[in-house]
Amino acid sequence: MQTLISVENARLIVLDAVRVQPVETIDFDASPGRTLAEDIVSQDDIPPFANSAMDGFALLAEDVAGGVASLEVIDDIPAGAVPSREVTRGTCARIMTGAPVPAGANAIAPVEWTEALPDGRVRIKRAPAPGMHVRPAGQDARRGQRMMASGEVVTPPGIGMLATLGYARVAVRKAPVVAVIATGDELLHPSEPLTPGRIRNSSGYALCAQVAAAGGEPLPPLLARDTADSIRLVIQQALVADVLVFSGGVSVGDYDLVKQQLDEAGMELLFWKVKQRPGNPLAFGLLQGKPVFGLPGNPVSSAMCFEQYVRPALARMLGRTTLTRPRHPAILAADTAKVPGLHFFSRGVARYEADGRLTVRDTGSQASNLYSSVLAANCIIHLPESWAEAKAGTQVEIEWLTW
């Protein structure tokens, strides 16, 4: 077991310990937010036939090379119909948007460029160039082309592409089931009135929401009191999940019993304590092969540790191609608290200035009990372990909070 390790080392240990989830096949329209477990390959050219981009007339561009022509209308092709005749010199076909372009035609004259004549013919008053307003077959996707990759998250446009390609069923990774356990005699249900010495259980519910946002499936939050029996019972209840996330009880106080009970249950503790703020007393291990995170009980610490360690672990379990959020350079707009020897995850508010610069300032007091600092933040400011201070004007890296 390692102790007081760097943020980077802790994350590597976590990612090395978790395993990819099995695959399940579901209806494509139930897959938004799920992670693909297969490449999505087009089985057809899309569109499968050349079609019109405009309501108008399909014709031979050469017939209107002089700028004006009167053509015989030999067919009427609404969307969903099949052309019945080939367009030849001196003829055209009335066509609607999306309808197949008839053989022989190589351009579309929009209806606004035309005039109906009394004898049933049509005057083309403006010459389309060859290929104008014709959508060629395979313009969107070619047969055999990979359109989405295994490990990608299905987005609303992804649903549209799955439908376009005829993927009625799609293989995805099973969402990891996560048990969130808040600990402490002081915790009340959110519906209960405050009483002396008691606070409402915010971390349990917030962490469940973070699980869902990260692609996991949270169980209803569990609550363990500060007794060995209560913690032991909750551990057994939580083992139905794929991942266990504790909030509180992993420090060194007389009532911090979670680590002790996990040890007795047979957990292999891989590390305890990380050189970071907030969240120094972070624990991680494996119990019956399942990842167990012991997050600090302060709600800010729990939230930040989740984003830095649990979220990437869930991404690895989902087989995602991207495990962590990208970081972006920004300029500190004001001094920010920092001490050497600890990596700071400061809650920040970033914005683009009129000159295009991305600036960021912290949300105010960074005390680990002030959950309002998480609510106000749109990013995390990363201040490396080696820095002794973080002065205004310094370039830092930020991680956008995508919720």
Backbone torsions as a table, in degrees:
resi	resn	phi	psi	omega
1	MET	NA	130.3	178.3
2	GLN	-96.0	154.0	179.7
3	THR	-139.9	150.7	179.9
4	LEU	49.7	60.4	-175.7
5	ILE	-103.2	171.7	-179.1
6	SER	-76.6	160.4	176.6
7	VAL	-57.5	-46.0	-177.4
8	GLU	-63.3	-42.2	179.7
9	ASN	-66.1	-41.4	179.3
10	ALA	-61.2	-43.6	-179.1
11	ARG	-65.8	-38.5	178.3
12	LEU	-63.6	-40.7	178.6
13	ILE	-62.5	-43.9	179.0
14	VAL	-61.0	-50.2	-175.6
15	LEU	-66.5	-31.4	178.7
16	ASP	-72.9	-23.2	-174.2
17	ALA	-88.0	-21.5	-174.4
18	VAL	-92.6	156.3	-176.5
19	ARG	-121.8	151.5	-178.1
20	VAL	-69.4	140.6	-179.9
21	GLN	-70.6	156.0	174.3
22	PRO	-68.1	173.3	-174.9
23	VAL	-103.4	144.5	169.7
24	GLU	-134.4	154.4	179.4
25	THR	-109.5	127.9	-175.1
26	ILE	-131.5	165.9	173.4
27	ASP	-61.9	138.4	-174.4
28	PHE	-58.9	-34.4	-175.8
29	ASP	-77.8	-3.0	174.1
30	ALA	-100.1	9.3	-171.2
31	SER	-100.3	1.0	177.2
32	PRO	-56.1	131.7	-179.4
33	GLY	85.4	-11.6	178.8
34	ARG	-83.9	165.0	-176.3
35	THR	-107.6	125.0	-177.4
36	LEU	-64.4	140.2	175.1
37	ALA	-112.7	13.0	177.8
38	GLU	-149.5	153.5	170.8
39	ASP	-72.5	142.9	176.8
40	ILE	-101.4	111.9	-173.7
41	VAL	-116.8	133.0	179.8
42	SER	-69.8	128.5	177.2
43	GLN	-91.5	-3.9	-177.0
44	ASP	-142.2	163.6	164.2
45	ASP	-73.1	134.9	178.6
46	ILE	-124.4	120.7	-5.8
47	PRO	-65.8	156.2	-176.3
48	PRO	-76.5	-9.3	179.4
49	PHE	-149.3	154.4	174.2
50	ALA	-63.5	133.4	-177.8
51	ASN	-139.9	166.7	-174.1
52	SER	-84.8	137.5	175.0
53	ALA	-89.8	-2.8	-175.7
54	MET	-142.6	155.9	162.8
55	ASP	-75.9	130.2	-179.0
56	GLY	172.0	-136.4	-176.3
57	PHE	-134.3	127.8	175.4
58	ALA	-83.7	131.1	-173.4
59	LEU	-153.9	177.7	171.2
60	LEU	-91.6	121.4	-177.7
61	ALA	-57.0	-30.6	-179.0
62	GLU	-62.1	-27.6	-179.0
63	ASP	-67.7	-19.5	-176.6
64	VAL	-117.8	22.4	-176.9
65	ALA	-59.3	-29.3	180.0
66	GLY	-80.9	-6.4	177.6
67	GLY	105.0	-23.9	178.5
68	VAL	-143.5	141.0	176.1
69	ALA	-156.4	150.9	173.0
70	SER	-110.4	122.7	-173.1
71	LEU	-122.6	150.1	175.2
72	GLU	-80.0	132.5	178.9
73	VAL	-91.4	114.1	-173.6
74	ILE	-106.8	-6.9	-177.3
75	ASP	-157.8	158.5	176.6
76	ASP	-130.0	116.7	-170.8
77	ILE	-121.6	95.8	173.4
78	PRO	-77.1	165.2	176.0
79	ALA	-60.4	135.5	-179.4
80	GLY	94.0	-10.7	179.6
81	ALA	-95.1	169.0	177.8
82	VAL	-115.2	132.9	178.8
83	PRO	-57.8	140.8	-178.5
84	SER	-101.8	-14.4	-177.0
85	ARG	-140.4	154.1	176.8
86	GLU	-86.6	138.9	176.4
87	VAL	-80.7	128.4	177.7
88	THR	-123.1	177.2	-178.6
89	ARG	-55.7	131.8	178.5
90	GLY	87.1	0.5	-179.6
91	THR	-124.3	167.6	175.6
92	CYS	-155.2	171.9	178.3
93	ALA	-131.2	131.3	172.8
94	ARG	-66.7	135.1	-173.4
95	ILE	-142.9	146.2	177.9
96	MET	-105.7	159.3	179.3
97	THR	-56.6	130.0	178.5
98	GLY	90.8	-11.2	-179.4
99	ALA	-76.5	151.9	179.4
100	PRO	-64.5	137.1	176.0
101	VAL	-74.9	127.9	-177.4
102	PRO	-68.7	155.4	176.4
103	ALA	-56.8	143.4	178.4
104	GLY	93.8	-31.0	-178.8
105	ALA	-79.9	145.9	178.9
106	ASN	-134.5	10.5	178.2
107	ALA	-161.5	161.8	176.7
108	ILE	-121.9	128.0	171.3
109	ALA	-95.6	115.7	179.4
110	PRO	-57.3	149.5	-175.9
111	VAL	-58.1	-28.4	179.8
112	GLU	-66.5	-17.6	-179.5
113	TRP	-93.5	7.9	-170.7
114	THR	-125.0	166.3	177.8
115	GLU	-144.5	127.3	178.3
116	ALA	-73.0	136.9	179.0
117	LEU	-103.6	155.1	-176.6
118	PRO	-59.5	-29.7	-177.0
119	ASP	-85.3	10.3	179.1
120	GLY	91.0	-9.4	176.7
121	ARG	-79.6	175.3	179.3
122	VAL	-130.4	136.6	176.4
123	ARG	-94.6	126.4	175.2
124	ILE	-95.9	114.7	-171.4
125	LYS	-96.4	-4.0	-179.5
126	ARG	-148.2	138.3	-172.4
127	ALA	-88.0	120.0	171.5
128	PRO	-78.9	146.4	175.0
129	ALA	-76.0	154.8	176.2
130	PRO	-54.0	131.4	-180.0
131	GLY	87.6	-9.1	-176.6
132	MET	-64.1	131.3	176.7
133	HIS	63.2	20.4	173.4
134	VAL	-106.4	123.1	175.6
135	ARG	-91.3	112.0	-175.7
136	PRO	-71.3	153.5	174.2
137	ALA	-59.2	139.1	177.9
138	GLY	77.0	10.5	-178.6
139	GLN	-64.9	-35.5	-177.7
140	ASP	-88.4	-41.0	-179.4
141	ALA	-153.5	142.1	176.9
142	ARG	-102.2	147.8	176.5
143	ARG	-53.9	129.3	-179.1
144	GLY	88.6	-5.2	-178.5
145	GLN	-79.8	133.4	175.4
146	ARG	-78.5	122.0	-177.0
147	MET	-101.7	-28.8	177.6
148	MET	-142.8	147.4	-174.5
149	ALA	-109.3	149.1	171.4
150	SER	-54.2	134.8	-177.4
151	GLY	99.5	-12.0	176.0
152	GLU	-80.9	149.9	174.8
153	VAL	-86.8	134.4	-178.8
154	VAL	-74.6	121.7	179.4
155	THR	-105.6	172.0	174.5
156	PRO	-54.9	-44.2	174.4
157	PRO	-62.0	-31.4	176.5
158	GLY	-63.0	-38.2	175.8
159	ILE	-61.2	-43.9	178.5
160	GLY	-60.9	-40.1	179.2
161	MET	-69.1	-39.9	177.1
162	LEU	-59.3	-42.8	178.3
163	ALA	-65.2	-43.6	179.8
164	THR	-58.1	-39.9	-175.4
165	LEU	-87.5	-4.4	176.8
166	GLY	82.7	23.8	176.8
167	TYR	-85.9	86.0	179.4
168	ALA	-71.5	-27.7	176.7
169	ARG	-127.5	146.8	-175.1
170	VAL	-141.6	142.5	178.8
171	ALA	-86.0	126.9	179.7
172	VAL	-133.8	162.6	174.0
173	ARG	-78.6	139.8	175.6
174	LYS	-63.2	137.1	178.7
175	ALA	-69.2	130.0	176.6
176	PRO	-62.8	131.5	175.0
177	VAL	-83.5	128.4	-173.9
178	VAL	-121.6	127.9	173.7
179	ALA	-98.4	121.7	176.7
180	VAL	-103.5	125.1	-177.5
181	ILE	-122.1	114.0	172.4
182	ALA	-91.0	144.0	-176.5
183	THR	-125.6	146.6	173.8
184	GLY	138.3	136.4	176.5
185	ASP	-68.9	-18.6	-175.2
186	GLU	-81.2	-7.8	-169.8
187	LEU	-85.5	135.3	175.5
188	LEU	-112.8	156.8	170.1
189	HIS	-67.2	147.0	-179.4
190	PRO	-56.0	-22.6	-179.2
191	SER	-82.5	-11.6	-174.8
192	GLU	-86.4	146.2	176.7
193	PRO	-72.4	150.2	178.2
194	LEU	-69.2	140.8	176.1
195	THR	-130.2	162.7	-177.4
196	PRO	-53.3	129.6	176.6
197	GLY	81.6	0.2	-175.7
198	ARG	-116.4	150.1	175.0
199	ILE	-133.8	159.9	179.7
200	ARG	-81.1	150.3	-178.6
201	ASN	-76.7	93.2	178.2
202	SER	-89.7	-40.2	-175.0
203	SER	-61.5	-41.1	-177.9
204	GLY	-58.4	-45.7	-177.1
205	TYR	-76.9	-38.2	178.3
206	ALA	-64.7	-41.1	179.8
207	LEU	-66.2	-36.8	175.7
208	CYS	-61.1	-40.0	178.1
209	ALA	-66.8	-37.8	177.2
210	GLN	-65.5	-37.4	176.1
211	VAL	-58.4	-49.5	-178.6
212	ALA	-62.2	-41.5	-179.6
213	ALA	-65.6	-25.7	-178.6
214	ALA	-90.1	0.5	177.8
215	GLY	99.0	2.7	177.4
216	GLY	-88.9	173.9	178.0
217	GLU	-116.1	101.1	-177.2
218	PRO	-78.5	137.8	167.3
219	LEU	-76.7	162.0	173.0
220	PRO	-55.3	138.8	-175.3
221	PRO	-59.7	138.8	177.3
222	LEU	-98.7	156.8	-179.4
223	LEU	-131.0	124.5	177.2
224	ALA	-112.8	132.3	175.7
225	ARG	-84.4	171.3	-173.3
226	ASP	-85.1	54.7	173.1
227	THR	-133.7	150.9	179.8
228	ALA	-60.4	-40.7	-178.3
229	ASP	-63.7	-43.8	-179.2
230	SER	-64.5	-43.6	-179.1
231	ILE	-66.6	-40.2	179.4
232	ARG	-61.0	-43.3	-179.8
233	LEU	-65.0	-43.7	-178.6
234	VAL	-66.0	-36.0	176.7
235	ILE	-60.0	-44.0	178.5
236	GLN	-64.0	-39.7	177.7
237	GLN	-65.6	-37.1	-175.3
238	ALA	-74.4	-20.2	-175.6
239	LEU	-69.8	-2.4	172.1
240	VAL	-73.6	-16.4	-176.8
241	ALA	-87.5	169.7	175.5
242	ASP	-86.0	-26.5	-177.2
243	VAL	-138.4	140.4	176.8
244	LEU	-114.6	130.8	179.2
245	VAL	-126.8	111.8	177.4
246	PHE	-97.4	142.0	173.0
247	SER	-117.1	107.2	179.9
248	GLY	97.0	160.1	174.6
249	GLY	86.7	7.0	-176.0
250	VAL	-110.1	9.1	-179.8
251	SER	-89.9	-149.5	-173.1
252	VAL	-117.5	14.4	-179.9
253	GLY	-73.7	164.9	-179.0
254	ASP	-61.7	-25.5	-177.0
255	TYR	-106.1	9.1	178.1
256	ASP	-88.6	83.1	-168.8
257	LEU	-98.8	-5.0	-172.8
258	VAL	-62.1	-48.5	-177.3
259	LYS	-60.2	-40.1	178.9
260	GLN	-62.2	-45.5	-178.6
261	GLN	-69.7	-34.1	175.4
262	LEU	-66.7	-38.3	176.0
263	ASP	-60.7	-45.2	-179.2
264	GLU	-66.2	-28.9	178.3
265	ALA	-77.5	-8.6	176.7
266	GLY	103.8	16.3	-179.4
267	MET	-69.5	137.2	170.7
268	GLU	-89.0	108.9	-178.5
269	LEU	-82.2	119.8	-176.6
270	LEU	-92.7	-34.6	171.4
271	PHE	-157.5	157.7	175.8
272	TRP	-145.3	126.2	-178.5
273	LYS	80.7	130.4	179.9
274	VAL	-128.4	143.7	-178.8
275	LYS	-77.1	80.1	-174.3
276	GLN	-153.6	161.4	171.5
277	ARG	-145.8	128.4	-2.1
278	PRO	-79.5	167.7	171.2
279	GLY	102.1	28.2	-179.1
280	ASN	-58.0	-46.4	-176.6
281	PRO	-83.3	57.5	179.3
282	LEU	-90.1	134.8	178.1
283	ALA	-121.1	148.4	177.2
284	PHE	-147.5	138.3	177.7
285	GLY	-163.3	-170.7	-179.9
286	LEU	-125.0	131.9	176.4
287	LEU	-126.3	116.0	-174.6
288	GLN	54.2	36.6	179.3
289	GLY	78.8	0.9	-176.7
290	LYS	-100.3	135.8	178.0
291	PRO	-63.3	136.0	177.7
292	VAL	-126.9	121.8	177.6
293	PHE	-107.8	125.5	173.0
294	GLY	-104.5	95.2	-177.1
295	LEU	-88.2	151.3	174.4
296	PRO	-60.9	156.4	-175.4
297	GLY	-78.5	-24.5	177.6
298	ASN	-61.6	133.7	-171.9
299	PRO	-62.5	-34.5	178.1
300	VAL	-67.1	-44.1	179.0
301	SER	-60.6	-44.4	178.7
302	SER	-60.6	-44.8	-177.4
303	ALA	-63.7	-45.8	-177.4
304	MET	-69.4	-42.1	178.2
305	CYS	-64.1	-36.1	176.2
306	PHE	-59.2	-49.2	-175.5
307	GLU	-64.6	-31.9	-175.2
308	GLN	-88.3	-22.4	-174.2
309	TYR	-128.6	-47.5	-177.2
310	VAL	-72.4	-43.8	179.4
311	ARG	-57.6	-50.2	177.1
312	PRO	-61.3	-34.8	177.9
313	ALA	-63.6	-42.8	178.0
314	LEU	-64.7	-38.9	177.8
315	ALA	-61.5	-41.8	177.4
316	ARG	-64.0	-42.4	179.7
317	MET	-63.6	-30.5	178.9
318	LEU	-83.4	-2.6	179.9
319	GLY	71.4	24.4	-176.7
320	ARG	-72.8	148.5	-180.0
321	THR	-74.7	-27.1	179.0
322	THR	-115.2	122.5	-174.8
323	LEU	-99.4	-30.6	-178.9
324	THR	-126.5	158.0	177.4
325	ARG	-72.0	147.1	175.9
326	PRO	-68.0	154.4	175.4
327	ARG	-108.8	150.0	-175.5
328	HIS	-129.9	141.7	178.0
329	PRO	-71.8	139.6	177.0
330	ALA	-147.7	160.8	-178.9
331	ILE	-105.1	128.5	176.6
332	LEU	-64.3	126.5	179.3
333	ALA	-86.9	-11.7	179.5
334	ALA	-156.0	160.7	175.6
335	ASP	-58.3	144.6	-179.7
336	THR	-130.3	138.7	-177.7
337	ALA	-59.6	136.9	178.5
338	LYS	-160.9	141.6	171.4
339	VAL	-126.9	150.3	179.6
340	PRO	-70.4	153.6	174.6
341	GLY	91.8	-5.7	178.5
342	LEU	-132.2	137.1	171.7
343	HIS	-80.1	123.1	-179.5
344	PHE	-95.2	134.4	169.1
345	PHE	-108.0	85.4	-176.6
346	SER	-87.2	135.1	176.3
347	ARG	-75.2	129.5	-173.9
348	GLY	-132.9	165.1	172.4
349	VAL	-122.4	114.9	-178.6
350	ALA	-107.1	150.5	177.2
351	ARG	-156.4	158.1	175.7
352	TYR	-91.2	128.7	178.4
353	GLU	-81.5	171.2	-178.8
354	ALA	-60.2	-28.9	179.9
355	ASP	-86.7	5.7	176.9
356	GLY	92.1	-8.3	179.3
357	ARG	-71.9	142.8	173.5
358	LEU	-93.4	115.9	179.3
359	THR	-115.4	160.5	-178.3
360	VAL	-147.8	145.6	171.3
361	ARG	-136.6	155.7	179.3
362	ASP	-74.0	169.1	-174.7
363	THR	-84.9	5.9	-176.0
364	GLY	114.9	-145.1	-179.4
365	SER	-55.3	132.8	-178.1
366	GLN	-102.7	21.6	177.7
367	ALA	-57.6	140.4	-171.4
368	SER	-74.5	-6.0	176.3
369	ASN	-94.8	-5.7	-173.3
370	LEU	-94.0	87.5	-177.1
371	TYR	-67.0	-19.3	177.1
372	SER	-61.2	-24.4	178.2
373	SER	-68.9	-29.1	176.0
374	VAL	-75.7	-42.2	179.9
375	LEU	-60.6	-38.2	-175.8
376	ALA	-80.0	-17.3	-171.2
377	ALA	-81.3	144.3	167.7
378	ASN	-112.5	2.5	179.0
379	CYS	-159.3	167.5	170.2
380	ILE	-109.8	129.4	175.2
381	ILE	-91.3	122.1	178.5
382	HIS	-93.1	118.8	177.5
383	LEU	-117.0	110.0	-170.4
384	PRO	-61.1	156.0	-179.8
385	GLU	-54.2	-37.1	-174.0
386	SER	-74.8	-15.8	-176.2
387	TRP	-75.9	137.8	175.6
388	ALA	-92.0	-23.5	-178.6
389	GLU	-154.1	166.2	178.5
390	ALA	-139.1	95.1	-174.4
391	LYS	-93.1	156.4	174.6
392	ALA	-54.7	139.7	-179.0
393	GLY	93.5	-11.4	179.3
394	THR	-75.3	140.4	173.6
395	GLN	-82.9	128.7	179.4
396	VAL	-125.1	176.2	172.4
397	GLU	-110.7	137.9	177.0
398	ILE	-120.7	153.9	176.9
399	GLU	-121.3	112.8	-179.3
400	TRP	-63.1	135.2	174.0
401	LEU	-86.7	105.2	-168.8
402	THR	-75.8	-4.6	174.1
403	TRP	-75.2	NA	NA
